Amino acid sequence: MRVAVTTPTGNVGRHVVAMLVRAGVRPRVLLREPARLDPALRGQVDAFQVDQYDADAVVAATKGVDVLFWVDPPSGSPDPLADYASATSSVVRAVTDNHIGRVVFQSSVGAEKRHGAGEIDGLANTEVALDALGIDVTHLRCGYFFTNLELQLPALRAGLLQVNLPLDFPMAWVAPRDIAEVATTRLLSSEWSGRCVRAVHGPADLTWRQVAAILTAATCRQIDVEEISDDAMRGLLRQAGMADGQVEAVLAMSTGLREDFVPEQPRTVESTTPTALGGWVYDHLRRQIADLD
């Protein structure tokens, strides 16, 4: 089985690559900067330097591939949805030109809305495009990544988490490694076919109040949470250096899902994964938040 992995140094992709290697597979990895690969893995993979927005390059790099793990790359432009459309064109070309019969796509909770959820709309469009190809495809509808907390490290060090969602709003929170485990098992399994949607919900739905309490307990530092207005969140995102188009696309991921949204896939034994937020924070964020050496 010839497996290709995109974003192999990302929060999920790096775990997928390592898991495939442990399973005895030599994956083909597509990335912009091969030097970022884990040195321990460089001899165990075939690396192709590729910009996922360059359809010709993606087609060339995936020639002969049987199974593809596709992640739309993060956008850094003022028009994120245009970048998602470009990446979608690349994967459609690769699958079509190279007759790739199986794809596992990293999507998101909220993609089922199709419209009105900011950057998640870009993932929804990729889902629709892959569905139209008539291949075997699994869409992983992932919950809120634990690693998103890393974007708020300065605020967390100051003891405050600011969000523009109701503080008692429950969401599925998930560790990227758990997503990778589900992705890898789908890549290696022959027991599924057609169009499949698999939710990856983590171990529990958590409110922001519960997240603040977990952060406090895991770091031994008081972390409070505050609900702020959409305009205040816009200001914070602009302060972080985002262009207006990026700001609105990121903001809409929250505003588009906070009212009357119910995930299409309910929490089940299959969608529930084991890694708890408290343990992850203790292992990955505690020292950074406490600013320890």
LINRA-V437201 format. One line per field, one symbol per residue. ss: DSSP state (H for helix, E for strand, - for the rest). psi: psi as a letter, one per 30 degrees, with the letter a starting at -180 (. if undefined). Layout:
BEGIN
ss = ???
psi = ???
END
This chain:
BEGIN
ss = --EEEE------HHHHHHHHHH-----EEEE--HHH--HHHHHH-EEEE-----HHHHHHH-----EEEE---------HHHHHHHHHHHHHHHHHHH---EEEEEEE--HHH-----HHHHHHHHHHHHH----EEEEEEE-EEHHHHHHHHHHHH--EEEE-------EEEE-HHHHHHHHHHHHH------EEEEEE-E-EEE-HHHHHHHHHHHH----EEEE--HHHHHHHHHH----HHHHHHHHHHHH----------------E----HHHHHHHH-HHHHH---
psi = kjkkklhfgaeeeeeeeeeeeffgkjlkkklejfffkkeffefgljkkjkjffjeeeeeefgkgkekkjkkklkkglfiefeeeeeeeeeeeeeeeeghkfkkkkjakkfffeekghbffeeeeeeeeeeeffgljkkkjjkakkefffffgeeeeffgkkklhlkfgjklkkkkeeeeeeeeeeeefkggllakkkkkjfaflkkleeeeeeeeeeffhkkjlkkklleeeeeeeeeffgkleeeeeeeeffeefgfkgkkkejlkleefklfkkeeeeeeeffeeeefhl.
END
